């Protein structure tokens, strides 16, 4: 089976855009990054573009690499009341305790499903589940290999 991931992604984005328009919703996403490298900047550009296309406001907070874990947690807490979702765009500098940072994200705002108690699937797992559902794939008793690829959509 060959899967057209770009087609599925386009379908999901179109469905999301339609739902948000029909329900007159304008969600807001806040993304925290710290001293982003080239790859992170590229990924953030894609996130901004896709969010804007479907009608999600996105705010990227770029923290300096001199911040402390406590500074990052305080920043997250400062945005909770002003956003619908929070993403901590990894990697962060090694001196930041990323487990504490992730723990500071309320489950209700954990857009990347980094916390175990969240009710949504992590992005890669959710994408695989969507592919299987759309193609009627039953995975019980099967072994699965996931191979990553280009970030360009």
N, C-alpha and C positions, 0 to 999 in steps of 0.2 A: 504494500500500500504506500502510495506517495501522497503526502499531505501538503496542501498549498497553504502554509501558515500565513502568508501575506493576505490571501483571500479571506481566511477566517478572521484575521485581525481587522481587516476592512469591514467585514460584516458586523463584528462586535462593536466597532467604533460607530458605525451607522446606526445600529440598534440603540446604543447608549445615547447618541445625539438625539435621536427621535424621542426616546423616553424622557430625557431631560427637557426637551422643548414641550412635549405634551403635558408634562407635569409642572411646567414653568419653574424648574429648579435651576439654580446656578451654584453648584457646589464649589467649595474653595479648598484647595490643597496647599499645604505648606511643606516645602522640602528643605531640609537642613543639610548643608554640606560644609566641609572644612578643608580649606586649601585644596580645592579640586584640581586633579591632574587632567591631562588632555582627554583621556578616555571618559572620565567622569563628566567633564564639560560637554563632551559629545552626547553622552547619555542624557544629560540634563536638557540639552537642546531638543532632543527627540521627545522627551516628556513634556516640555513646554509646548511644542508644536502639536502633539496629539491632544493635550488637555484643551488648548485653545480651539482646536478643530471641533471638539464635541461640546464645548460650552462649559468647561471647568476653568475657574480662575485659579491660577497657580502663582505662588510666591516662593521664590528661592532665596533662602537666607544663607549667605556665604560667610562662615565664621573664619576668623584668622587662625592660623595654626598655633598661636600662643594661648588659645582658650584652654580652660581647664574642664574637666568632666562636669564640675559643678556649674560652670558657665553655660555649657551646652544644655544641661538639665533645666536650668533657669530659663533659658531661651525657649525651650520646648513648652514649659509650663506657661510662659508668657503668651504663647500663641493659641493655646488650647481653646480658649473662649472665642477666638476669632477665625477659626478654621474648622472644616469638616473632617479633614484627614491630615495625618503627618507622616512624612517619609524621612528617614535618616539615610541619606545617600552615602553608602560606603564606597571606598574606605575612608576612615578617619585616621588622624595621626595615632601612632602607637601609644602615646601617653594618655589618650582618652580611653576610659573604661567603657567600652561600647555596650557591655551587658547592662551597666547601670543606666546608660543613656536609653537603651531600648526599653528598659523597665519603667522609665519615666513617661513613656508614651501611653496615654490611657488606651485601654483595649478598644474603646469606641472610636478612636482616632488612628488606629494602627493600619494604615493603608497598604503596607507591604506584608502584613500578617507575620511579623517577626516574633510575636508573642504566642506562646502555645495555646492560651485560652481564647484566642480570637475565633470568630465564627466564619471567617472567610479563608479561602485557600491561599497559600503563598503564590505569587505570580506564576512561577514555572509549573508548579503542581496544578494550579487552576487552568493554565493553558493546555497542559496535557489532558486533564479531565475534559476540557471542552472539545479537544480534538477527538478523543475517544467517543464522547457523546454524539458528536456530529457524524461520526463514521460507524457508529454501532459496534465499537470494539469492546469485547468482554475480556478483561484482563485477569480474571480469577485463575490462578495457577500458572500464569505466564511470567517469564522474565522480561524485563524492559531495560533498554539502554537509551539514554538521552544524550544527544550530541549537540553541543552548542555551536553557534555560527555567528554570522555578521549581525551587528546591531542595526544596520540600515533596514528600514521598512519600505 
